[in-house]
């Protein structure tokens, strides 16, 4: 993930901190703000997402948004 891709995702998902850890071969997104409730966790929402590629992280973030909209 280059800086432009990260910025694009960050703009699409402002409630998440998106990064690629420097010493790891993965992409991460962590929710900002309040902790998730037990109900949200049971519904499938995640506090942190870890994926192997930019594309997979983008898909996972989109999936999380869909779950939130259906709550």
C-alpha positions, 0 to 999 in steps of 0.5 A, spaced: 500 500 500 503 506 497 501 513 501 496 515 496 492 508 497 492 509 504 490 516 504 484 514 499 482 508 504 483 513 510 478 518 507 473 513 505 473 510 512 475 516 517 473 512 523 479 507 522 486 508 523 489 505 517 497 503 516 502 498 514 506 496 520 514 497 517 516 490 520 510 486 518 508 483 511 500 485 512 495 491 512 492 493 518 486 498 520 484 499 527 477 503 529 478 509 533 473 512 538 469 508 543 470 500 544 465 496 540 459 493 544 458 485 546 452 486 541 456 489 535 462 484 536 457 478 536 454 481 530 461 480 527 464 487 527 471 487 529 476 492 532 482 491 528 482 488 521 489 485 519 489 483 511 495 480 507 493 485 501 491 492 500 485 489 496 483 484 502 483 490 507 479 494 502 474 489 502 474 487 509 473 495 511 467 495 506 464 488 509 464 492 516 461 498 513 455 493 511 455 490 517 454 497 521 449 499 516 445 493 518 445 493 525 
